[in-house]
Amino acid sequence: VRLIAINDNHDSYNGDDDFLVFRDVMNEMYAKDISKKIKSTFKSKGKSGKHVASVTPYGYLKDENDGNHWIVDEEAAQVVRQIFQWTIDGFGPYQISRLLKEAKVDCPTVHWMKMGRNAPAKTPDNPYDWAPRTITGILEKQEYLGHMVNFKTRKQSYKSKKKLENPPDQWKIFENTHEAIIDQQTFDLVQKIRGNV
């Protein structure tokens, strides 16, 4: 096996490089240090009441004039309200996903792509294919009450992209930071129905 490291001017074909191991260690330390600084910046931003999420939840858009301010995406907000109402009416996530599919409502990924937004997931084969876990996620989001919720997830290490859930007592919640889509009474009733209270 031949190893060529252009940035380090190394080609194993020309023999061993005694300094390659030291360079690897230095590069590793540099990456770790940069990761710490980025994490610290995000923590400071999140504690000061600014959004740390790169994308807004389904139902909201970033204000073009102020990326820290969310505005209601009325088309998607209507769908969110309907999902909450169907839950109150006794439908579960699987039934709601079927109702949305039958009504030919674009799933969040397709809706975002049609608006020219980057979507966090790949485009599904069926644009109306709502996953029950998407419905569940919508029903649990306090953001629909007009609250900003930071630090819901974390990464175990700078070497991993996998997100881990933080317990609710580690979340930082700032109330009334944007227009609500769901009122508190409706939200509380849905949590009670779903056994989250």
N, C-alpha and C positions, 0 to 999 in steps of 0.2 A: 504494500500500500504506500502510495506516494502522497505526502502532505505538502501542500503549497499554501503558505500564509502570506499574501501579497503585502498587507499592511506591516507585517513584521519582517519583511524581506527574508522569508525562510522558504527553502525548498529542501525537503528531506533527501532528494536525489544527490545533493551536494554534501551530505554527511550530517552528523548531529550538530545541533545548535545548543550549546550549554546555557544560553540565556533565555531560551524559549520558555522554560518552566517559570522563570522569574517574571517574564512578560505576561504570561497567563495569570499569575497571581495578581500582578498590578492591574491588569484589565478587569479581573474579578472584583477587586477592591474598589476600583473606579465605578463600576456598574452598581455595586452595593451602595456607595456613597451618593450617587445620583438618585437612586431609588429612595433613599432616606430623605433627601432634600425635596423631592417631588411629593412624597407622602406628607411631609411636614407642611408644605404649601397647601395641599388639599385639606389637611386638618384645620389649619388656620382659616382658610376660606370657608369651610363648612361650619366652624364655630362662630364665625362672624355674621352668619345669616345669609350666605350666598349659596346658590345651588352648586353641588359638586357633581351631579349627574350630567352626563354629556348629552343625553336625549331627554325630552319631556315625555311624561306618560301619555298614552292614547287619550285624546280629548283636549290636549293643550298644545300650543305652539310657542316657540320663543318669540318674544317681541323683536322685530327687526332693528329697533332703535336701542334696545337694552336686552342683551342676552340673558340677564339675570331675572328678567320679568316674564312671566308666562301669561299668555292670553288664551281665551277659550276658543277652541276649534269647534264651532257650533255643530257641524255635521257629525263629527265623532262624539261630541258631548251628548247629542240626542241618543246615540247608541248606548253610551254609558248609562244614561238615565233609564233607558228601556231595560238594560240588563239588571239594574237594581230593582226596577218595578216587577220584572218577571220573577225575581227571587222572592220578593214579598208575596207574589201571587202563588208561590209554591213550586216553582220550577227549579231544578238543580242545574249545575254547570253543563252536564251532558245534554240535557233537554234544551237549554238556552243556546248551546252551540248549534244544535240541529235547527232551531227556530231561525237563527241568524243565517244559516246556510240556505234554508228554504226561502227566506226573504231576499236572498242574494245581496247580503250586506258584505262589502269588502272587509276582509280581516285587517287588523292594524298594519301589518307589513305592506300589504297592497295599497292601503289608504295612504300611508306615508310615501310610498314610491310614486304614486300618482301626483302627489303634491311636490315632488322633487326633493324629498327628504331622504337622508340616509336611513335605511332600516336596519335594526339590530339583528335581523334574521334574514335568511335567504328567501326568495320569492317562492311561495308554495305553488304546486301544479294547479290547484283549485283556488282561485282568488277568494272564494267564500268559505274556505276551510278554517273555521274557528276551532282552536284547540280548547278543550274544557279547562286546562290549566291557565289559559289566557283569561277566561271568564273569572276563575278563582282569583287570579292576580288583581284584576280590576276591582272585584268586590272587597278586597282587603286594603286597597290604597287610601291612606288618609289624605293623600294629595288632593283627592276629589272634594275634600272639605275646605280647600283653600289653604292647606298647611304645607309647609316645606318640611320634608323628612330627610335628613342627612344621616350618613353612616349606617345604612341598612345592610350593607355588605362590606366585605374586606377581602384582601388577597393575602394568602398565607405567606407568600414570599415574592420577591421581585423576579424569581425564576419561573413562577407559575402564573398563568393567566386565569386560573380557576377562581371563581368568586365564592366566598363562604358567607353564609347568613350570619349577621350579628343578632344577638337577642334584643328584644324591644327596649330593654333598659339601657342599652348602649346607643340607641338612636337619639339624635338631636332634632327636636321638633320646634319649628317656628310657626306660630299660628297666624292665619289671615295674611299671607304674603301674596296671594293671588285670588282671583275670583273663583268661588266655589261652584262646582257642578252639582254636587249632592249636599243636601242639608243634613245637619247633625242627627235629627230624629230618624230620617230614612237610613242613614249609615248605621246608627246604633241598632235599629230594628233588624237590618240585614245581618249584622254581626251576631245578634241574638238568635236569629233563625238558623244561622250556619254554625252555631255553637262556639263562636269565638269570644264569648264574654264569660 
